[in-house]
Amino acid sequence: DVRMLTSGAKGVDETHPLVLGHEFAGDIVEVGAKAAGYETGMRVAVAPNMGCGVCDLCVSGNGHLCPSYEAFGINMDGAFAEYVKLPARTVQGGNIAVLPRQVSYAEGALNEPFSCAYNGSQHCRIQPGDYVLIVGSGAIGLMHAKLAKLAGAGKVVISDLSPERLEECRRIDQNFVPVGALDEKTVLKLTEGHGFDVIVTACPSPAAQEVAFSQAAVNGRICFFGGLPKEKELVPLNSNLIHYKQLTVTGTTRASLSQYRRALGFIANGVIEVASLVTKRGPLEKIGDLFDRAKQVKGLKNVVEF
């Protein structure tokens, strides 16, 4: 949301406005005649990405990767509004998930980024005892850290240049190991000379991607989770490190509908706790203040509540 607000977005201008907001949950206040399975008053969360429904990617369950996908708050009006109209295909495609009674609206909204982190975590194949490095200690980085711990990681190190964010790491889980910039000596010390089995770059940093190859252990897995700005998307690559270490390098984006619902189950059943990632709440009238906090990297998740 911050990136789109500050940098603009394709097809959006003064004569073609767009309501932002792609992470949301709320009450159903009106139901169309053909919206089978849903009733007025239901509490729901909505997976924002919708594919065309007929291409091979959509048929395989990967509609979030559809080349002609649409999404609330990205190229359709989103949720920074009192009401959101959901088209028929969100019902027919399975984008709407009923919120269990114990899941708050804020937790339901956070399930969207959490499901994206879950997608990345699945690609990393974290094993019990692995040394895991998460680069970036924002809400997404902490979600990755929580998932790594759930998978049995022996040590979860979170690297960030912000002392305030590292303090948030300690507040969220004292078992996480928050550190600043990492040099080779520190990497070896933290991993007992082994290197990191899994590295997730949960930040838009070319430098973090470049250095990940030297920080990884033999047979390590690297996930480039955070996308890069267009002017910084070309990163120097020492392919010999990939070759001789037998590294697996992947990237993930968004989440499938199956992953969205499974991640919501983690929250509902207490497997993963995300409520503590909300550090500021405010009404829609104060959204400017919430955006300012996000731009200044204050807190973790800033949530609009009605």
C-alpha positions in Angstrom: 0.0 0.0 0.0 2.8 2.4 0.9 4.7 1.6 -2.3 1.6 2.3 -4.4 0.8 5.5 -2.6 4.3 6.9 -2.9 5.3 5.5 -6.3 2.1 5.3 -8.2 0.6 2.3 -10.0 0.0 1.3 -13.6 -3.3 2.7 -14.9 -4.0 4.8 -11.8 -4.1 8.6 -12.1 -6.3 11.5 -11.2 -8.9 10.6 -13.8 -8.6 6.8 -13.0 -8.6 6.7 -9.2 -8.2 3.5 -7.1 -9.2 2.7 -3.6 -6.2 0.9 -2.0 -6.3 -1.9 0.6 -5.7 -5.6 -0.2 -5.6 -7.0 3.3 -9.1 -7.1 4.9 -11.8 -8.7 6.8 -15.3 -7.6 7.8 -19.0 -8.3 8.0 -21.3 -9.3 5.1 -24.1 -6.7 5.0 -25.8 -7.7 1.8 -25.9 -10.9 -0.2 -26.7 -11.3 -3.9 -29.3 -13.8 -5.0 -26.8 -16.3 -6.3 -24.2 -16.0 -3.5 -24.8 -19.5 -2.2 -23.2 -20.4 1.2 -23.0 -16.9 2.6 -25.4 -14.9 4.7 -25.8 -11.4 6.0 -24.0 -11.0 9.3 -21.2 -13.5 8.6 -17.7 -12.4 9.6 -15.3 -13.1 6.7 -11.8 -12.5 5.4 -11.1 -12.2 1.7 -8.2 -13.4 -0.4 -7.6 -10.5 -2.7 -6.2 -12.2 -5.8 -8.4 -13.6 -8.6 -7.2 -15.3 -11.7 -9.1 -15.8 -15.0 -10.2 -19.2 -13.9 -9.5 -21.0 -17.2 -5.7 -20.9 -17.8 -3.4 -23.8 -16.8 -2.2 -21.9 -13.8 -5.7 -21.2 -12.5 -6.8 -24.8 -13.1 -3.7 -26.1 -11.2 -4.8 -24.0 -8.2 -2.3 -21.2 -8.8 -4.7 -18.5 -9.8 -2.6 -16.0 -7.8 0.0 -16.4 -10.6 -2.4 -16.0 -13.5 -1.0 -13.5 -16.0 -4.3 -11.7 -16.1 -5.0 -11.8 -12.4 -6.9 -9.0 -10.7 -6.8 -8.0 -7.0 -8.6 -5.8 -4.6 -6.5 -2.7 -3.9 -4.1 -3.5 -6.8 -6.1 -3.1 -9.9 -9.7 -3.2 -8.4 -11.1 -0.9 -5.7 -9.9 -2.2 -2.3 -10.8 -2.1 1.3 -9.9 1.4 2.6 -13.6 2.1 2.5 -16.6 1.5 4.6 -18.0 -1.0 2.1 -16.5 -3.3 -0.5 -18.4 -4.9 -3.3 -17.3 -8.5 -4.0 -17.9 -9.7 -7.5 -19.5 -13.1 -8.2 -16.2 -14.8 -8.9 -15.0 -14.2 -5.4 -17.9 -16.4 -4.3 -17.5 -19.0 -7.1 -13.7 -19.1 -6.9 -13.5 -19.6 -3.1 -11.9 -16.2 -2.2 -14.2 -15.7 0.8 -13.3 -17.4 4.0 -15.6 -17.4 7.1 -13.8 -16.1 10.2 -14.0 -18.5 13.1 -15.5 -16.8 16.2 -12.1 -16.6 18.0 -10.4 -14.8 15.1 -10.5 -11.0 15.3 -11.0 -8.8 12.2 -7.4 -7.6 12.5 -6.1 -11.1 12.6 -8.3 -11.9 9.6 -6.8 -9.0 7.7 -3.3 -10.1 8.6 -4.0 -13.5 7.2 -3.3 -12.2 3.7 0.4 -11.3 4.3 0.7 -14.3 6.6 -0.4 -16.6 3.8 2.1 -15.1 1.5 4.8 -15.8 4.0 3.5 -19.4 4.3 3.9 -19.8 0.6 7.6 -18.7 0.9 8.2 -20.9 3.8 6.9 -24.0 2.0 9.3 -23.3 -0.9 12.2 -23.2 1.7 11.6 -26.8 3.0 12.8 -25.9 6.5 13.9 -29.0 8.4 14.2 -29.5 12.2 17.5 -28.2 13.5 18.1 -25.8 10.5 19.9 -22.5 10.9 17.5 -19.9 9.5 18.2 -16.3 8.6 15.4 -13.8 8.0 16.6 -10.5 6.6 14.1 -7.8 7.5 12.3 -7.6 10.9 9.0 -6.1 9.8 5.7 -7.9 10.2 6.5 -10.1 7.1 10.0 -11.0 8.5 8.5 -11.9 11.8 5.8 -14.1 10.2 8.6 -15.9 8.4 10.5 -16.3 11.7 7.4 -17.7 13.4 6.9 -20.2 10.5 10.6 -21.2 10.7 10.2 -21.9 14.4 7.1 -23.9 13.8 9.0 -26.0 11.2 11.6 -26.9 13.9 14.4 -24.5 13.0 17.3 -24.9 15.5 18.1 -21.2 15.5 16.2 -18.3 13.9 18.3 -15.2 13.3 16.6 -11.9 12.3 18.8 -9.3 10.7 17.8 -5.6 10.4 19.5 -2.2 10.5 16.8 -0.6 12.7 17.4 -0.9 16.4 13.7 -0.2 17.0 12.6 -3.1 14.8 15.1 -5.4 16.5 13.6 -4.5 19.9 10.2 -5.5 18.4 11.7 -8.9 17.6 12.7 -9.4 21.3 9.2 -8.4 22.3 7.5 -10.9 19.9 9.7 -13.9 20.8 12.7 -14.0 23.1 14.0 -17.1 21.3 14.6 -15.2 18.1 18.2 -13.9 17.7 18.0 -10.3 16.5 21.3 -8.9 14.9 22.4 -5.9 12.9 24.6 -6.1 9.8 26.1 -9.5 9.4 29.8 -10.1 8.3 31.3 -13.5 7.5 32.8 -13.9 11.0 29.4 -13.3 12.7 27.6 -15.7 10.3 30.1 -18.5 11.2 29.8 -17.7 14.9 26.0 -17.8 14.8 25.9 -21.1 12.9 28.9 -22.8 14.5 30.9 -22.6 11.3 28.1 -24.1 9.2 26.4 -21.2 7.4 22.6 -20.7 7.1 20.6 -23.6 5.8 17.7 -21.3 4.9 17.8 -17.5 4.1 14.7 -15.5 3.4 15.2 -11.9 2.2 12.0 -10.3 3.5 13.0 -6.8 2.4 13.4 -4.9 -0.9 17.3 -4.9 -0.7 19.5 -5.9 -3.6 22.5 -6.1 -1.2 20.7 -8.6 1.0 20.1 -10.8 -2.1 23.7 -10.5 -3.3 25.3 -11.4 0.0 22.9 -14.3 0.7 24.9 -16.7 -1.5 28.0 -16.4 0.6 26.0 -16.6 3.9 24.3 -19.9 2.9 25.5 -23.3 3.9 26.2 -26.1 1.4 22.8 -27.4 0.2 21.3 -24.2 1.5 17.9 -22.8 0.3 17.4 -19.1 -0.4 14.1 -17.4 -0.9 13.9 -13.9 -2.5 10.6 -13.0 -0.9 10.9 -9.2 -0.9 10.6 -7.7 -4.4 13.0 -5.0 -5.6 12.2 -1.5 -7.0 12.4 -1.4 -10.8 15.5 0.8 -10.8 17.3 -1.7 -8.5 16.1 -5.1 -9.9 19.4 -6.1 -11.5 21.7 -7.8 -8.8 25.3 -9.1 -9.3 25.3 -12.8 -9.1 28.3 -15.1 -8.3 26.8 -18.3 -9.9 29.8 -20.3 -8.8 28.5 -20.1 -5.2 25.3 -21.6 -6.4 27.2 -24.3 -8.3 29.7 -25.4 -5.7 27.4 -25.1 -2.7 24.5 -26.8 -4.5 22.2 -24.0 -3.5 18.5 -23.8 -4.3 17.4 -20.3 -5.0 13.7 -19.5 -5.3 11.3 -16.6 -5.1 7.6 -16.5 -4.2 4.8 -14.0 -4.6 1.3 -13.8 -3.2 -0.5 -17.0 -2.0 -2.9 -19.6 -3.4 -6.4 -19.9 -2.1 -5.5 -23.2 -0.5 -2.6 -21.5 1.3 -4.8 -18.7 2.4 -7.3 -21.0 4.0 -4.7 -23.2 5.6 -2.9 -20.1 7.1 -6.2 -18.9 8.5 -6.5 -22.3 10.2 -3.1 -21.8 11.8 -4.3 -18.5 13.3 -7.7 -19.9 14.4 -6.2 -22.9 16.1 -3.5 -21.0 17.9 -0.7 -22.7 15.9 0.7 -19.2 15.0 0.0 -16.0 16.9 -0.2 -12.8 14.7 -2.3 -10.3 16.9 0.9 -9.0 18.5 2.1 -7.8 15.1 -0.5 -5.0 15.2 1.2 -2.1 16.9 -1.2 0.7 15.9 -4.9 0.9 15.2 -7.0 3.9 13.9 -10.2 4.8 12.1 -10.3 5.4 8.4 -10.3 9.2 9.1 -6.8 8.8 10.5 -5.4 6.7 7.6 -3.0 9.5 6.7 -1.4 9.2 10.2 -1.2 5.4 9.8 0.5 5.7 6.4 3.0 8.2 7.8 3.9 5.7 10.5 4.4 3.0 7.9 6.6 5.3 5.8 8.7 6.1 8.8 9.0 2.3 9.7 7.3 2.9 13.0 5.9 -0.2 14.6 4.9 -3.3 12.7 1.4 -3.4 11.3 -0.8 -0.3 11.2 -4.5 -1.3 11.0 -7.6 0.6 10.0 -10.6 -0.4 12.1 -14.2 0.8 11.8 
